[in-house]
Amino acid sequence: MNRKGQAAMEFLMTYGWAILVVLVAIAALAYFGVIDQSRRLPEICLFEPGMDCIETAVVDAAADKVTFLLINNKGSTITIKAITDDANDECVTPTMQGCAGTSCAVGNLPFTVSNNAKIRLEVTCGGTDIVPGSFKINPTVVYSTIASPDLNRTAPGQIVARVS
């Protein structure tokens, strides 16, 4: 009767050591950067329908700045009044600015954007160092339509970009 218990214990110990060796090997690969998930994650630039990203965001790590392009497909002229940022993002104190028109001269908000026109928005992450890897922010564009200029609407977004 004792021999059955010993055989079971030896069986479990053998598999236990094998599993431990595999876990240590995976941890070593992750520690030395062989398994880097940030290279496998897709870059994302999403906003609500009608406020569409044209391309993925561009991250300038040296200037701590994220730039993205939106196009107004709301069907009418809108006025972008502000851009807010989620407090849980990687930007500690974001500064938002944008530009509109063909020359795209950077200026302060608000901007009037006609239907099917592009606007470039820049988020400067003050107090944050953008480090290599995956970078995520959740900006929200506050805007109003020309039909109801006193009614503020929001367009929440999500931006995930790779920083090299």
Secondary structure, DSSP 8 states (H G I E B T S, - for coil): -HHHHHHHHHHHHHHHHHHHHHHHHHHHHHHTTSS-GGGTS--EEEESTTEEESS--EEETTTTEEEEEEEE-SSS-EEEEEEEE-TTSS-SEEEEEEEESSS---B-S-EEE-TT-EEEEEEEEET----SEEEEE-EEEEEEESS-TTS-EEEEEEEEEEE-
